[in-house]
Each structure stands twice: as C-alpha cells, then as structure tokens.
C-alpha cells in the first residue's frame, strides 16, 4: 500500500492563510506555485518520511521539514504521515502546542 498524508484542520487553516498572504503580496500565480510545491513536498514526505528532522524540542515525536520560509510539522503514523501544521519558521513553534502554563494542548493537533 502506498503511504499517504493527511492534513489536520489547523494545517488546512495554515495553508489557506499562507496562500492568501502570498496572493496579496505577490499575486495569485505565485500563491498557486507555492501550493503546488507544498503538495509535492507532502507527497515526498509520505514516500520518504525520514526527510525531515526530529523536532522533539517542539513536541515529542514530531518532525519538521522546511519549504521556502515555512516549516511543515508532521508525525509518522504507521506508514502514513499526518501533517500537523505548516507555519512560518520565524514563529515560536513551541507555543503552537502548549498554553501559557506549558501544558500540552492536544486539540491544537486534532
């Protein structure tokens, strides 16, 4: 069976926001190019899940891979890959998954 990737709802929202931002800044064509590159990168991660680096400092078990100025944050689930978030590499990445009291927020990843 061919490995697949799945996007979480937060990842879908991230991608929509990034695409909107790129479209406003650089035009719709650039936004579409980025989305195509992102889709290709997701497929590449699914087939070669070891591409990214372990990023346990962000969240135990999560891996990251960069694309342009963004990071794809994902976990391996069996043969498949679940894309948790797609975010700017300049963000406080730990804050994506923890509240102000450093408690893990599981619903962020769902």
ZAZA-271158 format. One record per atom (N, C-alpha, C, CB): x, y, z. Coordinates in pm, whole numbers, padded with zeros to 5 digits, always signed. Each point is the difference from the previous one (the first is absolute). Glycine has a CB too. Layout:
# residues N
XYZ...
END
This chain:
# residues 110
+00083-00117+00000-00083+00117+00000+00089+00125+00000-00184-00126+00121+00147+00225-00200+00075+00123-00012-00022+00088+00122-00017-00014-00249+00125+00065+00309-00016+00090+00115-00078+00125-00041+00216-00086+00099-00298+00134-00008-00084+00118-00026+00032+00109+00102-00182-00146-00096+00138+00267+00066+00008+00106+00100-00140+00052+00026+00234+00063-00073-00254-00019+00196-00126+00061+00042+00031+00136+00060-00107-00226+00043+00017+00319-00064+00015+00134+00056-00096+00017+00117+00070+00091-00224-00022-00037+00335-00089+00033+00110-00073+00129-00036+00152-00114+00172-00257+00143-00100-00074+00125-00023+00089+00122+00021-00211-00114+00072+00295+00117+00034+00089+00115+00013+00096+00014-00119-00015-00025+00247+00062-00085-00302+00089+00006-00117-00074+00059-00121+00129-00199+00086-00253+00159-00105-00080+00054-00111-00017+00150+00017-00122-00220-00024+00092+00263+00146-00014+00144+00026+00131+00073-00024-00180-00049+00168+00292-00010-00124+00132+00061-00024+00024+00020-00149+00088-00108+00210-00116+00005-00287+00025+00004-00145-00086+00107-00066+00059-00245+00002-00186+00253+00038-00088+00102-00056+00051+00140+00031-00194-00157+00024+00239+00179+00100+00052+00131+00039+00128+00035-00077-00101-00031+00228+00190-00066-00243+00124+00023-00075-00031+00031-00145+00124-00153+00155-00215+00076-00216-00036+00023-00140-00060+00139-00018-00038-00247-00030-00049+00288+00121-00059+00134-00006+00107+00107+00011-00212-00089+00099+00305+00071-00006+00107+00098+00020+00086+00012-00126+00000-00053+00247+00041-00060-00302+00083+00003-00121-00075+00065-00115+00120-00207+00076-00248+00175-00091-00081+00059-00107-00007+00151+00013-00134-00211-00013+00118+00261+00136-00008+00145+00023+00134+00067-00024-00181-00038+00166+00288-00028-00127+00134+00058-00011+00060-00012-00139+00032-00052+00238-00053-00063-00302+00071-00031-00125-00089-00040-00116+00186-00068+00141-00315+00054-00116-00091-00037-00107-00046-00144+00008+00110+00168-00141-00222-00193+00076-00063-00132+00003+00090-00107-00062-00223+00112-00012+00294-00079-00094+00086-00099-00065+00107-00051+00096-00041+00111-00222+00103-00021+00300+00101-00041+00097-00060-00086+00110+00128+00209-00049-00249-00175+00090-00068-00080+00101-00025-00141-00050-00108+00208+00090+00064-00220-00214-00026-00132-00059+00129-00080-00016-00197+00095-00121+00306-00027+00087+00130-00068-00010+00040-00055+00137+00069+00152-00191-00085-00071+00295+00033-00047+00135-00086-00120+00038+00067+00234+00065-00196-00228-00093-00088-00111+00035+00040-00128-00074-00186+00163+00042+00228-00151-00166+00046-00116-00077+00127-00058+00062-00101+00096-00209+00194-00008+00247+00123-00046+00064-00030-00069+00134+00127+00186-00113-00222-00130+00186-00038-00056+00129-00061-00139-00018-00038+00232+00090-00051-00246-00185-00062-00131-00029+00106-00103-00037-00210+00116-00077+00306-00076-00005+00108-00090-00039+00086-00039+00121+00002+00104-00229+00022-00008+00317+00080-00027+00120-00073-00096+00093+00105+00228-00019-00237-00213+00032-00078-00093+00082+00012-00142-00055-00160+00185+00060+00148-00201-00191+00011-00132-00062+00140-00057+00021-00172+00065-00171+00273+00021+00162+00138-00043+00021+00020-00048+00145+00077+00163-00177-00132-00089+00271+00010-00040+00141-00068-00135+00021+00003+00243+00071-00119-00263-00133-00072-00127+00016+00084-00117-00050-00218+00122-00025+00289-00102-00085+00080-00108-00056+00137-00016+00066-00118+00038-00214+00172+00071+00265+00132-00001+00063-00010+00071+00135+00118-00004-00227-00184-00059+00320-00032+00066+00127+00122+00040+00081-00208-00131+00002+00324+00077-00033+00122+00036+00071+00061+00130-00048+00038-00239+00035-00101+00307-00131+00055+00125-00054+00015+00107+00107-00104-00056-00218+00003+00073+00297+00002+00105+00102+00090-00038+00117-00231+00067-00066+00248+00029+00154+00082-00027+00117-00089-00016+00123+00193+00129-00101-00152-00214+00195-00075-00009+00125-00001+00136+00069+00062-00245+00024-00177+00284+00025-00015+00130+00067-00069-00017+00134-00010+00115-00223+00065-00206+00302-00058-00030+00131-00002+00121+00092+00078-00233-00027+00006+00333+00000+00000+00120+00083-00129+00080-00018+00250+00008-00016-00319-00030-00096-00129+00065-00026-00111-00083+00062+00087+00101-00215-00088-00229+00183-00101-00094+00049+00057-00140-00017-00195+00156-00060+00191-00241+00161+00056-00134-00013-00062-00076-00119+00040-00003+00248+00049-00054-00330-00044-00081-00114-00023+00078-00128-00101-00149+00164+00110+00281-00159-00027+00079-00120+00129+00018-00081-00188+00120+00120+00170-00108-00251+00111+00025-00091-00029+00129-00075+00049-00249-00025+00057+00310-00028-00019+00125-00074+00082-00003-00128-00042+00123+00215-00010-00054-00315+00067+00013-00129-00033+00138-00054-00010-00251-00047+00111+00321-00002-00024+00136-00047-00035+00003-00148+00157+00083+00174-00235+00019-00208-00032+00032-00138-00012+00152-00006-00122-00225-00043+00209+00286-00033+00011+00146-00004+00020+00051+00143-00147+00014-00210+00066+00079+00257+00013+00053+00136-00093-00068+00099+00067+00218-00100-00118-00334+00066-00099-00069+00081+00052-00135+00045-00183+00119-00121+00123-00169+00228+00031-00133+00050-00125-00087-00006+00179+00093+00150-00160-00212-00197-00105-00102+00003+00028-00083+00125-00030-00008-00258-00067+00002+00348+00012-00077+00123-00089-00123-00013+00050+00208+00139+00009-00326-00125-00077-00122-00024+00045-00114+00090-00033+00072-00235-00050-00175+00243+00033-00121+00074-00025-00121-00090-00058+00110+00223+00130-00214-00194-00018-00127-00071-00104-00081+00076+00239+00003-00089-00335-00056+00015-00103-00085+00059-00004-00126-00086-00137+00198+00093+00208-00300-00045+00014-00120-00081+00079+00036-00125-00217-00097+00089+00162+00062-00205+00063+00034-00128-00033+00142-00043-00011-00239-00065-00091+00297+00123-00050+00129-00045+00060+00116+00078-00210-00113-00067+00180+00232+00019+00048+00123+00061-00120+00089+00029+00223-00016-00121-00225+00075+00239-00103+00098+00032+00067+00136+00013-00144-00174+00120+00102+00267-00206+00053+00135+00000-00075+00078+00108+00061-00010-00250+00010+00048+00357-00063+00073+00110-00015+00147-00032+00096-00164+00159+00011+00228-00203-00003+00143-00024+00095+00034-00115-00056+00045+00243+00031+00069-00307+00091+00060-00097+00010+00145+00043-00062-00161-00196+00180+00199+00247+00013+00131+00064+00129+00069-00041-00135-00084+00192+00137+00214-00169+00122+00078-00023+00109-00052+00093-00135+00203-00069+00254-00214+00016+00113-00043+00080+00041+00102+00103+00075-00132-00190-00132+00252+00183+00032+00106+00094-00090-00001+00124+00079+00136-00194-00182-00220+00195-00092-00006+00114+00062-00073+00117-00192+00006-00157+00136+00018+00274+00034-00077+00119-00071-00134-00015+00029+00210+00150+00044-00309-00194-00062-00128-00036-00055-00075+00121+00155-00012-00192-00088+00021+00304-00049-00068+00120-00136+00054+00041+00235-00040+00074-00256+00170-00092-00127+00062+00039-00118-00054-00081+00126+00204+00064-00100-00267-00176-00109-00056-00081-00071-00114+00072+00125+00064-00205-00054-00135+00291-00053-00121+00060-00016+00006+00152+00104-00120-00186-00063+00231+00247-00006+00012+00146-00066+00131+00038+00207-00140+00024-00277+00140+00089-00061+00124+00048+00103+00080+00081-00229-00110+00006+00189+00220+00051+00092+00088+00072+00059-00065+00126-00130+00193-00088+00067-00300+00137+00051-00072+00117+00083-00123-00040-00198+00080+00130+00238-00085-00258+00081-00110-00055-00072-00134+00005+00201+00124+00071-00333-00120-00081-00078-00124-00007-00032-00027-00147-00100+00036+00233+00118-00162-00274-00029-00044-00135-00147+00019-00031+00188-00165+00012-00219+00214-00131-00138+00025-00043-00033-00099-00112+00012+00248+00065-00065-00366-00034-00022-00101-00104-00099+00042-00107+00051-00168+00170-00150+00251-00139-00099+00037-00101+00061+00085-00111-00176-00009+00176+00293+00069-00153+00068+00077-00104+00042-00093-00113+00082+00167+00170-00052-00290-00138+00050-00094-00098-00112-00080-00067+00211-00014+00131-00328+00020-00077-00110-00083-00054-00057+00057-00127-00053-00071+00229
END
